[in-house]
C-alpha cells in the first residue's frame, strides 16, 4: 500500500452508475483496484496489494468450514475489479449499489488500508449516531491505540 487512505468525498453517481473516484484516493488505491461488499451499510475498496493480502487470508479458510465458506463466497462473488476511465470514474455494478442503497449520491471515505463507499444518507446517519469521544477512545484502547 502506498499510504493510508484518508478523507471524506461527496460525489454523484450518474445515470449509468458511474462514480468519480477522488484523485487522492485513486492515487492510493492504484489502477486497478477492487470493490466488494463485506457487511453493513457500505462497500469496501482495496488496492491490488491489499486485495491480494485479504484474498490470501480468505484462501486459508478450510473448505470444510461451511459457515465461513458461505461468507467467502459472498465476498468473492460480490467483488469487482475497477479500472477508472480517463475522467477517473468507475462503474459501480447495480448489485453492489442495491446492496448498500446507493442511488444518486455517494460518499467515499478513506479508512486506513481501504476506502469505503456509502450512500450519502447512510453516511450522514452514521456520523450523527457516532458515539462520544470517550466511548470511541475506550473502544480503540482495547487495540492498543
Secondary structure per residue as TSV (DSSP state, phi and psi in degrees):
chain	resnum	aa	ss	phi	psi
A	1	X	-	360.0	141.0
A	2	X	-	-73.4	-37.0
A	3	X	S	-175.7	-177.9
A	4	X	-	-78.6	137.0
A	5	X	B	-82.5	125.3
A	6	X	-	-137.5	164.0
A	7	X	-	102.6	166.2
A	8	X	E	-129.7	130.4
A	9	X	E	-134.8	127.7
A	10	X	E	-101.3	128.8
A	11	X	E	-143.8	157.0
A	12	X	E	-90.9	151.5
A	13	X	B	-103.2	126.2
A	14	X	-	-77.8	176.2
A	15	X	T	-62.6	-19.0
A	16	X	T	-93.0	0.7
A	17	X	S	85.2	20.3
A	18	X	E	-93.0	140.7
A	19	X	E	-121.9	129.9
A	20	X	E	-77.6	122.4
A	21	X	-	-89.5	125.9
A	22	X	-	-55.2	140.1
A	23	X	H	-57.7	-38.2
A	24	X	H	-61.8	-40.0
A	25	X	H	-74.1	-36.4
A	26	X	H	-59.3	-41.8
A	27	X	H	-61.8	-46.5
A	28	X	H	-71.2	-38.9
A	29	X	H	-74.0	-32.1
A	30	X	-	82.5	-174.9
A	31	X	S	-139.9	112.2
A	32	X	S	-85.6	173.4
A	33	X	E	-138.3	173.2
A	34	X	E	-124.5	141.5
A	35	X	E	-124.9	139.9
A	36	X	E	-150.4	170.2
A	37	X	E	-103.3	126.8
A	38	X	-	-104.2	-55.4
A	39	X	S	-176.1	170.9
A	40	X	T	76.6	-148.8
A	41	X	T	-103.7	10.7
A	42	X	E	-141.5	167.2
A	43	X	E	-98.0	154.2
A	44	X	E	-114.1	136.4
A	45	X	E	-118.9	134.7
A	46	X	E	-127.8	143.5
A	47	X	E	-64.6	164.6
A	48	X	H	-58.2	-41.1
A	49	X	H	-63.7	-47.3
A	50	X	H	-68.0	-36.6
A	51	X	H	-62.0	-42.8
A	52	X	H	-64.3	-41.0
A	53	X	H	-59.9	-45.6
A	54	X	H	-63.5	-47.6
A	55	X	H	-61.3	-40.8
A	56	X	H	-60.0	-41.5
A	57	X	H	-64.4	-43.7
A	58	X	H	-63.8	-34.0
A	59	X	T	-71.2	-11.2
A	60	X	T	-84.8	-9.6
A	61	X	S	-74.0	125.6
A	62	X	-	-62.8	143.3
A	63	X	T	-60.0	-23.4
A	64	X	T	-77.1	-12.4
A	65	X	-	-86.0	86.3
A	66	X	H	-58.6	-44.2
A	67	X	H	-64.3	-46.0
A	68	X	H	-67.4	-37.8
A	69	X	H	-65.3	-30.4
A	70	X	H	-60.3	-43.3
A	71	X	H	-68.1	-40.8
A	72	X	H	-59.3	-45.3
A	73	X	H	-58.7	-43.8
A	74	X	H	-60.9	-45.0
A	75	X	H	-62.9	-50.7
A	76	X	H	-71.1	-37.8
A	77	X	H	-71.9	-24.7
A	78	X	H	-84.1	-17.7
A	79	X	-	-70.8	150.3
A	80	X	E	-140.2	147.0
A	81	X	E	-91.5	125.8
A	82	X	E	-111.3	131.8
A	83	X	-	-127.1	104.6
A	84	X	-	-57.3	143.3
A	85	X	-	-78.4	-174.7
A	86	X	T	-63.2	-23.1
A	87	X	T	-91.5	3.7
A	88	X	S	80.5	19.2
A	89	X	E	-97.1	150.1
A	90	X	E	-123.2	154.6
A	91	X	E	-88.9	118.2
A	92	X	-	-88.5	112.0
A	93	X	-	-55.6	145.4
A	94	X	H	-56.0	-41.4
A	95	X	H	-63.0	-32.2
A	96	X	H	-76.5	-39.9
A	97	X	H	-61.7	-41.6
A	98	X	H	-64.0	-39.0
A	99	X	H	-59.8	-35.8
A	100	X	H	-114.5	5.1
A	101	X	T	78.5	27.1
A	102	X	-	-82.4	124.5
A	103	X	S	-116.6	-84.5
A	104	X	S	-106.7	-27.7
A	105	X	E	-120.1	132.2
A	106	X	E	-131.7	156.3
A	107	X	E	-124.3	129.9
A	108	X	E	-113.3	127.6
A	109	X	E	-123.5	151.3
A	110	X	E	-84.1	136.0
A	111	X	E	-136.5	58.1
A	112	X	B	74.1	-104.9
A	113	X	T	-88.7	-0.4
A	114	X	E	-141.2	167.4
A	115	X	E	-111.5	158.7
A	116	X	E	-125.0	148.0
A	117	X	E	-122.4	121.4
A	118	X	E	-120.4	151.9
A	119	X	E	-67.9	137.7
A	120	X	H	-54.2	-44.6
A	121	X	H	-62.8	-40.6
A	122	X	H	-69.2	-37.6
A	123	X	H	-63.7	-45.8
A	124	X	H	-62.6	-40.4
A	125	X	H	-65.3	-40.2
A	126	X	H	-60.9	-45.3
A	127	X	H	-67.6	-34.8
A	128	X	H	-69.3	-31.3
A	129	X	T	-89.8	6.2
A	130	X	-	-57.1	137.0
A	131	X	-	-67.2	162.3
A	132	X	-	-68.8	163.8
A	133	X	H	-56.6	-38.6
A	134	X	H	-63.2	-43.2
A	135	X	H	-64.1	-41.6
A	136	X	H	-63.5	-45.0
A	137	X	H	-67.9	-33.7
A	138	X	H	-64.2	-42.5
A	139	X	H	-62.9	-43.4
A	140	X	H	-71.9	-29.6
A	141	X	H	-60.1	-30.6
A	142	X	T	-61.7	-19.2
A	143	X	T	-107.2	15.0
A	144	X	T	79.2	17.8
A	145	X	-	-90.5	360.0
